[in-house]
Amino acid sequence: MKEQLVSKIELLLRSRLVKEALSSVLIEAGLSVLGEPSQPNTDVIAVIDFEDCKDRVRVQAHQSRGVAIVALTSETDSRELDPEEIARLSGVLTYNLSAVAFVDSLRLISLGERVFPRDLATGRRPQAPVPGAEFRSGVRLSPREKEILSHLIAGRSNKLIARELAITEGTVKVHLKNVLRKIGMENRTQAVIWALANLPEPDVNPPGFV
């Protein structure tokens, strides 16, 4: 019998860059992507940020629509979820998943399965990052390069980054080029996904913007 897959995914995420990157992956996999909450529908999966899955009122609003709720978070943040918060979710997906694993996880959830990192599924808390380790991959960036990366995660343009850091756009481009070289990525979107997967506690809201 052919598996029936969910046709619609709501990407209710704050980061525009992450939404666009995931949208491309999901559309390529044949799924329909929505950027806003839809009408009550049991055939929809709502992917929300970690901060939102900690908000009981917000989660209950999604539950009232009948959608399956999935939290997208880092491994570090996932250990802060308590059993009651986990019980309200259909899944917890982390940034270190590959595109294929992310899509496959959503397919399982659409079939009624619940998908969680192994540590959460077995009731164990994920281990905290090793003290002093900047990135799980061992990559070391300068303080300025980490600032640039934080602003990329927040979806800001080179012009906005330059204005906030009081440097030229050309200097931003040089720092970005160095970051991409060090982490082995080709563009800013890949850099953001890499950072969310490898930086223990990525700063998605660097100071200076409201």
Buried (B, 14 or more C-beta within 10 A) or exposed (E): EEEEBBEBBBBBBBBEBBBBBBBEBBEEBEBEBBEEBEEEBEBBBBBBBBEBBBEEEBBEEBEEBEBBBBBBBBBBBBBEBEEEBBEBBBBBBBBBBEBEEBBBBBBBBBEEEBBBBEBBEEEEEBEEBEEEEBBBBEBEBEEBBBBBBBBBBBBBEBEBBBBBBEBEBEBBBEBBEBBBEBBEBEEBBBBBBBBBBBBBEBBBBBEEEE
